[in-house]
Amino acid sequence: MIRKKLCMLGSFAVGKTSLVQRFVSSSFPRKYQTTIGVMIDKKTVEIGDQEVYLMLWDIYGQDEFRRVQTSYLADASGYFLVVDGTRKDTLDTALALRKRVDEEIGEVPFVLVLNKTDLKNEWEIKSQAIDELSKNGWAVVETSAKTGEGVENAFLSLTAKILQV
């Protein structure tokens, strides 16, 4: 069996933990919980004819006071940049995180996750900004941890990208 480590990166309260819980246990937490340090979950998926054991590292949210410890990123096969569509500043944080990850561990596959499609009428992030990132080769997936929309697709897309399927 293939083993891959995936990291969840992004600002605080963008839905990293909720996305992992939705993917792993098909549930959505009703109460917000701040991640302290890192939480690790696991799930086995099938991509084509390959079984892949995913270790999901849910890393605490970055803000101006806390920086992601690069030791958490060691040996990552890929990562998610999670953005809250209702908060434009979370996209700026994701862009800065991508640069930092590239500097610290080199280029590894990633997917930009635009979370909270259930609140799409409140989104501050414009489609033009996303289109521009897509044109530059970024894989972008829209999700809602609350409804489950796009969540499995996001995890399977990154896993396939890592395996180059």
SESETOR-89995 format. One record per residue (C-alpha): residue in three letters; x, y, z; chain. Coordinates in Angstrom, 1 decimal, m for minus. Each point is the difference from the previous one (the first is absolute). Layout:
<nodes>
NODE code      X      Y      Z unit
NODE  ALA      X      Y      Z    A
...
</nodes>
This chain:
<nodes>
NODE code      X      Y      Z unit
NODE  MET    0.0    0.0    0.0    A
NODE  ILE    1.2    3.5   m0.8    A
NODE  ARG    0.2    2.5    2.9    A
NODE  LYS   m0.2    3.7   m0.6    A
NODE  LYS    0.0    3.0    2.4    A
NODE  LEU   m2.3    2.9   m0.8    A
NODE  CYS    0.0    3.3    1.9    A
NODE  MET   m2.9    2.4    0.5    A
NODE  LEU    1.3    3.6   m0.1    A
NODE  GLY   m1.9    3.3    0.2    A
NODE  SER   m1.2    2.8    2.3    A
NODE  PHE   m1.8   m0.7    3.2    A
NODE  ALA   m3.7   m0.9   m0.3    A
NODE  VAL    0.0   m0.8   m3.8    A
NODE  GLY   m1.3   m3.5    0.6    A
NODE  LYS    3.1   m2.2   m0.1    A
NODE  THR   m1.1   m2.2    3.0    A
NODE  SER   m3.6   m0.1   m1.3    A
NODE  LEU    1.2   m1.1   m3.5    A
NODE  VAL    2.1   m2.9    1.5    A
NODE  GLN   m2.9   m1.1    2.3    A
NODE  ARG   m2.4    0.1   m3.0    A
NODE  PHE    2.4   m2.1   m2.1    A
NODE  VAL    1.0   m2.5    2.7    A
NODE  SER   m3.3   m0.5    1.8    A
NODE  SER   m2.6    1.7   m2.1    A
NODE  SER   m0.9    2.3    2.8    A
NODE  PHE    0.0    3.8    0.6    A
NODE  PRO    0.8    1.4    3.4    A
NODE  ARG   m2.7    2.3    1.3    A
NODE  LYS    2.4    1.8    2.4    A
NODE  TYR    3.1    1.8   m1.1    A
NODE  GLN    3.2   m1.4    1.5    A
NODE  THR    3.4    1.7   m0.4    A
NODE  THR    2.8   m2.4   m1.0    A
NODE  ILE    2.9    0.2    2.4    A
NODE  GLY    3.2   m1.3   m1.7    A
NODE  VAL   m1.0   m2.8   m2.4    A
NODE  MET   m2.7   m2.7   m0.1    A
NODE  ILE    0.7   m3.1   m2.1    A
NODE  ASP   m2.7   m2.1   m1.6    A
NODE  LYS    0.2   m2.8   m2.5    A
NODE  LYS   m2.1   m1.5   m2.8    A
NODE  THR    0.6   m2.5   m2.7    A
NODE  VAL   m1.2    0.8   m3.5    A
NODE  GLU    0.2   m1.7   m3.4    A
NODE  ILE    1.4    1.8   m3.0    A
NODE  GLY   m0.4   m2.1   m3.0    A
NODE  ASP    1.3   m3.4    1.1    A
NODE  GLN    2.2    1.4    2.7    A
NODE  GLU   m0.8    0.0    3.7    A
NODE  VAL    1.4    3.2    1.7    A
NODE  TYR    0.2    0.5    3.8    A
NODE  LEU   m0.3    3.7    0.6    A
NODE  MET    1.4    1.6    3.1    A
NODE  LEU   m1.8    3.3    0.4    A
NODE  TRP    1.8    2.7    2.0    A
NODE  ASP   m2.4    2.7    1.0    A
NODE  ILE    2.4    2.8    1.0    A
NODE  TYR   m1.2    2.9    2.2    A
NODE  GLY   m1.1    3.1   m1.9    A
NODE  GLN    2.5    2.7   m1.0    A
NODE  ASP   m0.5    3.6    0.8    A
NODE  GLU    2.3    2.9    0.5    A
NODE  PHE    1.0   m1.1    3.4    A
NODE  ARG    0.7   m3.7   m0.6    A
NODE  ARG    2.0   m1.5   m2.8    A
NODE  VAL   m0.2   m3.6   m1.1    A
NODE  GLN    2.8   m2.1    1.4    A
NODE  THR    1.8   m1.3   m3.0    A
NODE  SER    0.8   m3.3    1.8    A
NODE  TYR   m3.7   m0.9   m0.4    A
NODE  LEU    0.5    0.2   m3.8    A
NODE  ALA    3.0   m2.5    0.0    A
NODE  ASP   m0.6   m2.9   m2.3    A
NODE  ALA   m3.3    1.3   m1.3    A
NODE  SER   m1.0   m1.5   m3.3    A
NODE  GLY   m2.5    2.9   m0.7    A
NODE  TYR   m2.1    2.6    1.7    A
NODE  PHE   m3.2    2.0   m0.1    A
NODE  LEU   m0.2    3.7    0.1    A
NODE  VAL   m3.4    0.5    1.6    A
NODE  VAL   m1.7    3.4   m0.5    A
NODE  ASP   m3.3    1.3    1.4    A
NODE  GLY   m1.9    1.4   m2.9    A
NODE  THR   m1.7    2.5    2.3    A
NODE  ARG    3.3    1.5    1.1    A
NODE  LYS    2.3    1.5   m2.7    A
NODE  ASP    2.9    0.3    2.4    A
NODE  THR    0.2   m3.8    0.2    A
NODE  LEU    1.0   m0.2   m3.7    A
NODE  ASP    2.9    2.4    0.7    A
NODE  THR    1.1   m2.3    2.9    A
NODE  ALA   m0.2   m3.0   m2.3    A
NODE  LEU    2.2    1.8   m2.6    A
NODE  ALA    2.6    0.8    2.6    A
NODE  LEU   m0.2   m3.6    1.4    A
NODE  ARG    0.7   m1.4   m3.5    A
NODE  LYS    3.1    2.1   m0.3    A
NODE  ARG    1.2   m1.1    3.4    A
NODE  VAL   m0.6   m3.7   m0.6    A
NODE  ASP    1.9    0.2   m3.3    A
NODE  GLU    2.9    1.7    1.8    A
NODE  GLU    0.1   m2.5    2.9    A
NODE  ILE   m0.7   m3.4   m1.6    A
NODE  GLY    0.1    0.7   m3.8    A
NODE  GLU   m2.8   m0.4   m2.4    A
NODE  VAL   m2.5   m2.8    0.8    A
NODE  PRO   m3.5   m0.5   m1.4    A
NODE  PHE   m2.8    2.1    1.5    A
NODE  VAL   m3.6    0.9   m0.5    A
NODE  LEU   m1.6    3.3    0.9    A
NODE  VAL   m3.3   m0.7    1.8    A
NODE  LEU   m2.6    2.8   m0.1    A
NODE  ASN   m2.2   m1.0    3.0    A
NODE  LYS   m3.5    1.0    1.1    A
NODE  THR   m1.9   m0.2   m3.3    A
NODE  ASP   m3.1   m0.3    2.2    A
NODE  LEU    0.6    3.7    0.6    A
NODE  LYS    0.8    0.9   m3.7    A
NODE  ASN   m2.3    3.1    0.1    A
NODE  GLU    2.3    1.4    2.7    A
NODE  TRP    3.3   m0.6   m1.8    A
NODE  GLU    2.5    2.8   m0.2    A
NODE  ILE    2.4   m1.9   m2.3    A
NODE  LYS   m0.8    0.8   m3.6    A
NODE  SER   m0.1   m2.6   m2.8    A
NODE  GLN    2.6    2.1   m1.9    A
NODE  ALA    2.6   m0.6    2.7    A
NODE  ILE   m0.6   m3.7   m0.1    A
NODE  ASP    0.0   m0.1   m3.8    A
NODE  GLU    3.4    1.7    0.0    A
NODE  LEU    1.4   m2.7    2.4    A
NODE  SER   m1.5   m2.8   m2.1    A
NODE  LYS    1.7    1.6   m3.1    A
NODE  ASN    3.3   m0.2    1.8    A
NODE  GLY   m0.4   m3.8    0.5    A
NODE  TRP   m1.6   m0.1    3.5    A
NODE  ALA   m2.4   m2.8    0.7    A
NODE  VAL   m3.1    1.7    1.6    A
NODE  VAL   m2.9   m1.9    1.6    A
NODE  GLU   m3.0    1.6    1.6    A
NODE  THR   m1.4   m1.7    3.1    A
NODE  SER   m2.4    0.2    2.9    A
NODE  ALA    1.1   m1.9    3.1    A
NODE  LYS   m3.5    0.6    1.3    A
NODE  THR   m1.9   m1.7   m2.9    A
NODE  GLY    2.8   m2.2   m1.3    A
NODE  GLU    0.0    1.6   m3.4    A
NODE  GLY    3.3   m0.6   m1.8    A
NODE  VAL    1.8   m1.3    3.1    A
NODE  GLU    0.8   m3.5   m1.2    A
NODE  ASN    0.9    1.4   m3.4    A
NODE  ALA    2.6    2.3    1.6    A
NODE  PHE    1.7   m2.9    1.8    A
NODE  LEU   m0.1   m2.4   m2.9    A
NODE  SER    1.2    2.8   m2.4    A
NODE  LEU    3.1    0.7    2.1    A
NODE  THR    0.7   m3.7    0.5    A
NODE  ALA   m0.2   m0.6   m3.8    A
NODE  LYS    2.2    3.0   m0.6    A
NODE  ILE    2.6   m1.5    2.4    A
NODE  LEU   m0.2   m3.3   m1.7    A
NODE  GLN   m0.1    1.7   m3.4    A
NODE  VAL   m3.0   m2.1   m1.1    A
</nodes>
